[in-house]
Amino acid sequence: MLDPVRRATKVLLGVHDVVGINARNRTLIYRDNPRRHYPLADDKLRTKEILQSEDIPVPRTICTFSWMHELPGIETALRDFSEFVVKPSQGKAGNGILVIVDRKDDGWLDAGGAAWNLDAVTRHIGDIIFGNYAHGLSDRAIIEERLVQAPLFGEDLYPGLPDIRVITHHGREVMAMLRVPTSKSGGKANLHQGAVGVGIDLDTGLTTFACHHGRFITDHPDGLGRLTAMRLAAWPAVVDMARRTAAALPLGYLGIDISIDRRRGPLVLEVNVRPGLEIQNANLCGLEQLVTGTTLRKVAP
């Protein structure tokens, strides 16, 4: 059974405008993304190295851990940090990401207010190395600077860190959405964990539609202000960064995630070689044009 948002999308656009998983895999991912290049996007450390070589801003790496025997060094590595982010290099869907926001006694507090001592952080990093968030494959843990969100619309601020997903096709931006965390998503900008997807008009940077858990909304579900018909002030810089990122990688179909830091401006968080399809719901606009080469058909907000 289709969820209400996808059903509404199909009714408004027509069944053939909405791309499903099989069509995405067959005609976009397999056709436009050579498999030998997947690791350039799947491994966040490799992605960062490529983008940094092209002077594209990314979050600063504090340190990395690749082997269990390195774990005793965590205490020294994090001794002077009261905030940081731990993430798996090959993680998916936001799983395994730990956002530390402050000191707490002899440990730290995460973005949800839970306390973490050194042993708990060490276990979490060990789980990443063991492959718990990379489908059982051994992985590397990345410790990065914590970004501080810049206001997106005036002075509106949200839990956690919003990001902007830009879909590019052969270097051209074709669709975008703002992903806004909620209290339910634990501050993560992941739609499956409860974040809100907000469509963005590519020409103007104006937000169009917003969907959350299968229903269309106009305001943030936590009562934090309006989400639709708002203009993203940093939109030209975001588009430019998406284009530059797409040009830096030999992959034709990408989802590029960009956040706007209060101190450093737009930065690329990661690149996805298999971007999800919920962006069609947030925009009430299908991706069929990429498969057939037809003109993009929009539904006016």
PyMOL commands that set and color helices and strands:
alter all, ss='L'
color gray80, all
select helices_A, chain A and resi 4-13+15-17+21-32+35-42+44-53+68-78+118-130+191-193+235-248+279-283+288-292
alter helices_A, ss='H'
color red, helices_A
select strands_A, chain A and resi 61-65+84-88+98-104+107-110+115-116+141-144+163-169+172-180+196-200+207-212+215-217+253-261+265-272
alter strands_A, ss='S'
color yellow, strands_A
deselect
rebuild
show_as cartoon
